Amino acid sequence: MDRNFKFILLTCMLLAVIGASACIGGDKDETAKGDSFGENSQDLVVGISSDVNNWYLDKFADGDARFVWSQVYETLVRLDSNLNITPGLAESWETPDNGTTWLFHLRKNVTFHDGTPFNSDSVVFSYSNKSYVRQAVLKPIKSVEAIDNYTVKFVLQKPMPLPFYLTHVAWPIMGPGCLDKAGNFVKPVGTGPFKFESQTKDQEIVLTRNDAYWGNKSLLDKVIFKVIPDPSTQVMAFENGELDMIIKVPEYDVKRLEAKKRYPGSKEVKYLYGFPSIQLR
């Protein structure tokens, strides 16, 4: 199984973890310090190792940026925990010629965070020649064409399992509202369950709930990603109740954390595709 495939699955599973956390309240007497996940607050504080240095489609979302992107942006198709491709922003797709041409039928009544409609034009925009995925990964794509408002045609130079590639959160659907009239990037605009609110470089990223989300809306008001590069410092912050979740846990800390079991906020150790993680119980 290649490296990219592992990252796709890991990111998909993180989405599920945060989604599950959104539906569970913490105990009043075991709430993390500050604005954390508890009776009077619906915020989830997550420790990550690196900041998001890019939000636009022209560069790869490296490091832990993918975990943050996956809350703001969405893909046409998704992978479930069994590696099955499932609908995302596309409800269905087919190939009339065994993989050289792909037709994607888009989900209707979906809006971007700025209120503009999701449609075929936004898919063409997201997979333009300027996109990283066209330049580095999907060079065989000859054209991306809007057949109508909710049907997009991809034409490739050779047969490819295109839906699989489009599950990766590093090349999602972005709203044209990401750019100003001069074509300069302004802010991230996606269709995901959370909207970008603010970013303090190398410190934290704050996302707020998207109340207009087309799917199941989160019960969380905010997800706050705290940038803590040192793994040991992350673990200490978690044990002190400053974090509700850790994306990756050092292997040497896993047994000790599992043995302890209970922490501020009532958390337990779980695994995300081989990476130890902490999630709410």
C-alpha positions as CSV (number, residue, x, y, z in Angstrom):
1,M,0.0,0.0,0.0
2,D,1.6,3.3,-1.1
3,R,2.3,6.3,1.1
4,N,-0.4,8.6,-0.5
5,F,-3.0,5.9,0.1
6,K,-2.2,5.7,3.8
7,F,-2.5,9.5,4.2
8,I,-5.9,9.4,2.4
9,L,-7.2,6.8,4.8
10,L,-5.7,8.5,7.9
11,T,-7.3,11.8,7.0
12,C,-10.7,10.1,6.3
13,M,-10.6,8.4,9.7
14,L,-9.7,11.7,11.4
15,L,-12.9,13.2,9.9
16,A,-14.8,10.4,11.6
17,V,-13.1,10.9,14.9
18,I,-13.9,14.7,15.0
19,G,-17.4,14.0,13.8
20,A,-18.0,11.5,16.6
21,S,-16.5,13.9,19.1
22,A,-19.0,16.5,18.0
23,C,-21.9,14.4,19.3
24,I,-20.5,13.7,22.7
25,G,-20.4,16.0,25.7
26,G,-17.7,15.9,28.4
27,D,-18.2,15.6,32.1
28,K,-18.5,18.8,34.0
29,D,-15.8,18.0,36.6
30,E,-13.4,16.6,34.0
31,T,-13.3,19.4,31.5
32,A,-10.0,20.5,29.9
33,K,-8.6,23.8,31.0
34,G,-9.7,27.0,29.2
35,D,-12.2,26.9,26.3
36,S,-12.4,23.1,25.9
37,F,-14.9,20.4,25.4
38,G,-17.3,20.4,28.3
39,E,-20.8,21.3,29.6
40,N,-20.7,25.0,28.8
41,S,-18.5,24.8,25.7
42,Q,-18.6,22.9,22.5
43,D,-15.0,23.5,21.4
44,L,-12.6,20.7,20.5
45,V,-8.9,21.5,21.0
46,V,-6.6,19.4,18.8
47,G,-2.8,19.2,19.0
48,I,-1.0,19.2,15.6
49,S,2.8,19.1,14.8
50,S,2.9,21.7,12.0
51,D,1.1,24.8,10.9
52,V,-0.9,25.1,7.7
53,N,1.5,27.0,5.4
54,N,-0.8,26.9,2.3
55,W,-4.5,26.9,1.8
56,Y,-4.7,27.1,-2.0
57,L,-4.9,24.5,-4.8
58,D,-1.5,25.4,-6.3
59,K,0.5,23.7,-3.6
60,F,0.5,20.4,-1.8
61,A,-1.0,20.3,1.7
62,D,2.0,18.9,3.5
63,G,2.5,17.9,7.1
64,D,-0.5,18.1,9.4
65,A,-2.2,20.6,7.1
66,R,-4.3,17.7,5.6
67,F,-6.0,17.2,9.0
68,V,-7.1,20.9,9.0
69,W,-8.0,21.0,5.3
70,S,-10.2,18.0,5.7
71,Q,-12.5,20.0,8.0
72,V,-12.8,23.0,5.6
73,Y,-12.6,21.4,2.1
74,E,-14.3,18.3,0.7
75,T,-13.6,16.0,-2.2
76,L,-15.8,14.7,-5.0
77,V,-15.5,11.1,-3.6
78,R,-14.4,9.7,-0.3
79,L,-12.8,6.5,1.2
80,D,-14.5,4.8,4.1
81,S,-12.6,2.8,6.7
82,N,-12.8,-0.3,4.5
83,L,-11.1,1.5,1.6
84,N,-14.4,1.6,-0.4
85,I,-15.0,4.7,-2.5
86,T,-18.2,6.4,-1.5
87,P,-20.0,9.6,-2.6
88,G,-18.8,13.0,-1.5
89,L,-19.6,16.1,-3.4
90,A,-20.3,13.8,-6.3
91,E,-23.3,11.6,-5.9
92,S,-22.3,9.2,-8.7
93,W,-19.8,8.7,-11.5
94,E,-19.2,6.4,-14.5
95,T,-16.8,5.8,-17.3
96,P,-18.2,5.0,-20.8
97,D,-14.8,3.9,-22.1
98,N,-13.0,1.9,-19.3
99,G,-11.3,4.8,-17.7
100,T,-10.3,7.4,-20.4
101,T,-13.4,9.5,-19.8
102,W,-15.1,10.0,-16.5
103,L,-18.5,11.7,-15.8
104,F,-19.2,12.9,-12.3
105,H,-22.8,13.8,-11.3
106,L,-22.7,16.4,-8.6
107,R,-24.6,16.8,-5.4
108,K,-27.2,19.6,-5.6
109,N,-28.2,22.2,-2.9
110,V,-24.6,22.6,-1.6
111,T,-23.1,26.0,-0.9
112,F,-19.6,27.2,-0.2
113,H,-18.8,29.0,3.0
114,D,-19.2,32.3,1.3
115,G,-22.8,31.4,0.2
116,T,-22.0,30.8,-3.4
117,P,-23.4,27.6,-5.0
118,F,-21.3,24.5,-5.5
119,N,-21.6,23.5,-9.2
120,S,-19.6,22.2,-12.2
121,D,-17.8,25.5,-12.6
122,S,-16.2,25.1,-9.2
123,V,-15.0,21.7,-10.1
124,V,-13.4,23.0,-13.3
125,F,-11.9,25.8,-11.2
126,S,-10.4,23.3,-8.7
127,Y,-8.9,21.1,-11.4
128,S,-7.6,23.8,-13.6
129,N,-4.1,23.7,-15.1
130,K,-2.8,25.8,-12.2
131,S,-3.7,23.2,-9.6
132,Y,-1.0,21.1,-8.0
133,V,-2.7,17.9,-8.8
134,R,-2.8,18.6,-12.5
135,Q,0.9,19.6,-12.5
136,A,2.3,16.8,-10.4
137,V,-0.1,13.9,-10.1
138,L,-2.8,13.9,-12.8
139,K,-0.7,15.0,-15.8
140,P,-2.7,12.6,-18.1
141,I,-5.8,14.8,-17.7
142,K,-6.4,16.4,-21.1
143,S,-9.5,18.5,-20.1
144,V,-12.1,19.1,-17.4
145,E,-15.4,20.3,-18.8
146,A,-18.7,21.4,-17.3
147,I,-21.4,19.5,-19.3
148,D,-24.2,21.3,-17.3
149,N,-24.5,22.8,-13.8
150,Y,-24.2,19.4,-12.1
151,T,-22.2,17.2,-14.6
152,V,-18.5,17.3,-15.1
153,K,-16.5,15.4,-17.7
154,F,-12.8,14.5,-17.2
155,V,-10.9,13.4,-20.4
156,L,-7.6,11.6,-19.9
157,Q,-4.8,10.6,-22.2
158,K,-4.9,7.0,-20.9
159,P,-7.3,4.9,-18.8
160,M,-7.0,5.7,-15.0
161,P,-9.0,4.9,-11.9
162,L,-9.6,8.7,-11.5
163,P,-12.2,8.5,-8.6
164,F,-9.5,6.9,-6.3
165,Y,-7.1,9.8,-6.9
166,L,-9.8,12.4,-6.2
167,T,-10.4,11.1,-2.7
168,H,-7.2,12.8,-1.5
169,V,-7.9,15.9,0.6
170,A,-4.8,17.6,-0.8
171,W,-6.7,18.2,-4.0
172,P,-10.3,19.0,-2.9
173,I,-13.0,21.3,-4.3
174,M,-12.4,25.0,-3.5
175,G,-14.7,27.9,-4.1
176,P,-13.7,30.5,-6.6
177,G,-14.3,32.9,-3.7
178,C,-10.8,31.9,-2.5
179,L,-9.5,34.6,-4.9
180,D,-10.1,38.3,-5.3
181,K,-10.9,40.0,-8.6
182,A,-7.2,40.2,-9.4
183,G,-6.8,36.5,-8.9
184,N,-4.9,36.7,-5.6
185,F,-5.7,34.2,-2.8
186,V,-7.7,35.8,0.0
187,K,-8.9,33.0,2.3
188,P,-9.9,29.4,2.2
189,V,-13.5,28.8,1.0
190,G,-14.8,25.2,1.0
191,T,-18.0,23.3,1.6
192,G,-16.9,21.3,4.6
193,P,-18.5,21.1,8.1
194,F,-16.3,23.8,9.5
195,K,-15.3,27.3,8.2
196,F,-12.0,29.1,8.5
197,E,-12.1,31.8,11.2
198,S,-8.5,32.7,12.0
199,Q,-4.9,31.7,12.0
200,T,-2.1,32.8,14.3
201,K,1.1,31.6,12.6
202,D,2.8,28.7,14.3
203,Q,0.3,28.9,17.2
204,E,-3.3,28.0,16.3
205,I,-6.0,27.7,13.7
206,V,-9.6,28.3,14.6
207,L,-12.5,26.8,12.6
208,T,-16.1,27.5,13.3
209,R,-19.2,25.3,12.6
210,N,-20.7,25.6,9.1
211,D,-24.4,26.0,10.0
212,A,-25.3,25.7,6.3
213,Y,-23.6,22.4,5.8
214,W,-25.3,20.0,3.4
215,G,-24.7,16.9,5.6
216,N,-25.0,16.2,9.3
217,K,-24.1,19.4,11.1
218,S,-21.6,19.2,13.9
219,L,-22.6,19.9,17.5
220,L,-19.2,21.5,18.0
221,D,-19.1,25.3,17.8
222,K,-15.3,25.3,17.1
223,V,-12.3,23.1,16.4
224,I,-9.1,24.7,17.5
225,F,-5.9,23.3,16.2
226,K,-2.9,24.1,18.5
227,V,0.5,23.9,16.8
228,I,2.9,22.1,19.1
229,P,5.9,20.7,17.1
230,D,7.5,18.7,19.9
231,P,5.6,15.3,20.5
232,S,6.5,15.2,24.2
233,T,5.1,18.7,24.7
234,Q,1.9,17.6,23.0
235,V,1.6,14.7,25.4
236,M,2.2,16.9,28.4
237,A,-0.4,19.4,27.2
238,F,-2.9,16.5,26.7
239,E,-2.3,15.1,30.2
240,N,-2.6,18.6,31.7
241,G,-6.0,19.0,30.0
242,E,-4.9,21.7,27.6
243,L,-5.7,19.5,24.6
244,D,-8.7,17.3,23.9
245,M,-7.1,15.3,21.1
246,I,-3.7,14.4,19.8
247,I,-3.3,13.4,16.2
248,K,-0.1,11.4,16.7
249,V,1.3,10.0,19.9
250,P,4.9,8.8,20.3
251,E,5.1,5.0,20.4
252,Y,7.0,5.1,23.7
253,D,4.1,7.0,25.4
254,V,1.3,4.7,24.2
255,K,1.4,2.0,26.9
256,R,1.6,4.5,29.7
257,L,-1.3,6.5,28.3
258,E,-3.4,3.4,27.7
259,A,-2.8,2.3,31.3
260,K,-3.9,5.6,32.7
261,K,-7.0,5.6,30.6
262,R,-8.8,8.6,32.1
263,Y,-7.8,12.2,31.6
264,P,-9.3,15.7,31.9
265,G,-12.3,15.5,29.5
266,S,-12.5,11.7,29.8
267,K,-10.4,10.5,26.9
268,E,-8.8,7.3,25.8
269,V,-6.1,6.1,23.4
270,K,-7.2,5.0,19.9
271,Y,-5.3,4.2,16.7
272,L,-5.6,5.9,13.3
273,Y,-4.1,3.5,10.8
274,G,-1.1,2.7,12.8
275,F,-0.7,6.1,14.3
276,P,-1.6,6.2,18.0
277,S,-4.1,9.0,18.7
278,I,-6.2,10.3,21.6
279,Q,-9.9,10.9,21.2
280,L,-12.8,11.7,23.4
281,R,-14.5,8.6,25.0
